[in-house]
């Protein structure tokens, strides 16, 4: 993938489908960490305040959305990846000041694996942050619901590699962010979501091709990273392994409106 200066690079990376999906018994097997050193000609991490949004999927069978925004809310990268190596290549290319990921980034407290037969399975399938979000009125899927296991384990592995490389990480839920920012969710109005992201200040979304729902959720994740760096978010749960952030409800929308007005 390549980033075009001054406009979004619409790189879409596709990889072959795997022969089988990850099973429920998958464990947190460590992969080699991301490189922590810079190559010749690479930017200092976050030198331009660039952030990366990742709409993570459970495995390479499905496209993971990627979107990078600079501090002026200009799109620097937009596309999809399938393998972990492709996701990590995007992180290495962008060298973000913050990565916001739509996925559970850890197991429920007290759990050591996703095995139902494990003695620690009695700790349940909900994390403390899941309970906090439910208490706040948001419907979330338990992180170890059978259909969520693959995504949770992949998210936890990705967080561990980013953390080892010194990359700050934020957990986000695009649907919740969209609700609080007055944007339609993708299921309700995909074109409306794209228009709404333009309205709140995202620059450089391509007009010459269709933007996928994975990419629009990734852009929403990147917006959340920018808001968090600007102090316009609130956090839920214990913040371990990474903080979960959402816009400051209606105050977040008001902050955005004021910010956009100041750019006119």
N, C-alpha and C positions, 0 to 999 in steps of 0.2 A: 504494500500500500504506500501511497505517497500523498503528502499534504501540499496542496497548492496555496501559495502565498496570496492572501487577500480574498480567497474564496474557499468554499468547502471542497474537499476532495471526496468525490462520491465513489470511493473504492468499495466494491462488494467482493468479498472473498468467499468462495464456495469450496467445500471439500466433500469427498465421497462420503456417502452414508456408511456408518459402521454396520457390521454384520448383526450385532445384537445390542439391545439397550442395557444400561446399567441395572443390576438387580437390587432388591431390597437389602441384600447382605453386603453391599459395597461398604468399605471402610475408608477412613481418612488416610489413604496411602500418600505419603509425601512425594512430591515431584521436585526435580532440581529447582532451586530458587531462581528468581529473576536476577539478571545481572545488576549489581548496584553501582557499577562504574560507568562513566560516560565514554562514548567513543569520540573520535576526532570529529569536530564540527557539530556535535550535538549540543542542544541548549541545556543550560542549568535547569534542574527540575523546577517547574513552575515559574520560569523566568518571565513569562508573559502573563502569568496568572491563569494559564490554560487549565481547564478541568476536563475530565473524561466521564461520560455517562455510559453505563453498561447495563443493557436489558438482558440479563443472563438467562439462558435456557438450560434445561437439565442435561443436555449432552449435544454432541455434534450432529445428531440427526436433525436438529432444528436450528434456525439462524439466531444468533445472538446479536442484538442491535448495539452499535457503537456510535457515539457522537462526542465530539470535542468542541468546546466553546472557549474563546479567549475572554479576557476581562471586559471587553466591549460587547460581549454577547454575540460575537461573530463566529459562525460555524467554520471550524478548521478541518473537521473530518466527519464524514457521515458514511456509514456502510454497515455491513454485517460480517460476522465471522462464525466459524463453526467449531474449530478445534481450540483447545487451550493454548496451543502454540501461536495461533493466529491472534487470539485475544492478547496474549502477552507481547506479541510483536507490536500491536497497536499501542499498548502502554509504553513500551520502549521508544516508539516513534514520537508519541505526544509528550512524554515526560511530564505528566500532569502534576499540578500542585495538590490536587485532590481527585479521588476517584469515587463516584457515587454508583452503587450497584443495587439493582433491583433483584434481590434474592436473600433468603436467610443466610447469614454469614457464620452461624454457629449452631451447635446442637443445644437442645434444652439443658438447662442447668441440672447437673447430676448425671447426665448421660455421657457415656464414653463411645457409643457407637449407635447404629440404627437397628441393630438386631433385636427382634421382639423377644428372643429367648434369653437375652442378657439380663443378669440380675439387676442391673441399673435401669431396666426398662420401666420399673415402677415409678420412675421420676416423671413419666408422662411424655406427651408429644408436643406440648406447648412450652415455649420459652417465656421468660419473664416479660420480654418486650411484646410478645404476642398477647399476653394477658393485659398489658397496659393499653395496647391499641384497641382490644376488644372493649375494655372499660371505657375508652374514649368514644365508643360508638362505631368503630370501624370493623368491618368483617374481614378477617384475615384467615388464611389457611394455616392450620397447625404445621409447624416446620417438619414434623415427622409423620404427617399424614402419608399413607402409602404413595399417593400420587406426587408428593412433594419431596420424597426422600432423595431422589437423584439430584434435584435442584439444590437442596440444602447441603448435601455433601460436596457438590461442585462449588457452591458458594463459599463454604468453609475452607476448601482447599485453595481457592483463588485468593481469599483474604489472607491465608497463611503465607502464600508466596509474595503477595504485595507487601505485607507487613515486614517480612524478612528483608525485602529490598528497600525498606524505608519509605514506602509510598503510603500517604494517609488515605484512609478509606472511610466511607460513609455508607450506611445502609439506608435505602429509601424505598418507597412504594409509589410508583408513578400515579396510580389511580387516586390515592389519597392526596397527593400533591395537586393533581388536576382539579379535584373537587374543591380544594381550598383556594385555588387560584382562579376559580370560575371558568375552567376549561372543560369541554366535554371529554368523556373518556372515549377511547378508541372504539369500543363496542357500540357506543351510541352514535358517534359522528366522527369518522376518521378525518374527513375533509375539514370539519369544524375544528378539530384538534390542531390540525396544521395551521389553519387561519389564526387560531387563538395563540399559538406559539409565536407566530409573526407579530400579532397584536401586542404581546407583552414584551417584545423587544428582541427576539431571536432574529439575527441577521444572516442572510446567505443561504436559507433553505432553497434547494434546487427547485426550479419551475419546469425544467425540461424533462423530468421523469417523475414517475409515481414514487412517493416516499412510503415505505412500508410501515406497518404498525409497530414493528420491532424498533425501527429507526426513530419513530416519533416518541416512543416511550424512552428510548435512550437519550433523545434530546431533552425530555422532561427530567431525566436523571441528572443531566449536565446542568440544567437550570437550577435544580435543587443544590448542586454543589456550589454554584455561584452564590445563591441565596445564603447558604450556610457560611460561606466565607465572608459575606457581608453582614452577618449577624441577624438575618431575617428569618430564622427558623427556631423551632422548639424541638427538644429531644424527648424521646420516650424510652422507658426501660433503663436498665443499669449501665448501658453504654459499653458492654463487653460482649464480644471482642471489638466491636466497632459501634459508635453511636448511631442510633436510628433518628433521622431528622425529617421534619415536615414543615411546610411554610407556617408562618404565624397566623394561621386561620385567615379571618377577614383582614387582619392587620397586614398579613403578607401580601394580599391583593392590593391593599392601599399603598404599601411600600413600592410595589411594582409599578402602579399607576403613576406615582410621583417620580420614580426613576425614569420611566419612559417619557413623561412630560418634560423632564429636564433635558432630554436628548433632542427635543424638537427645536 
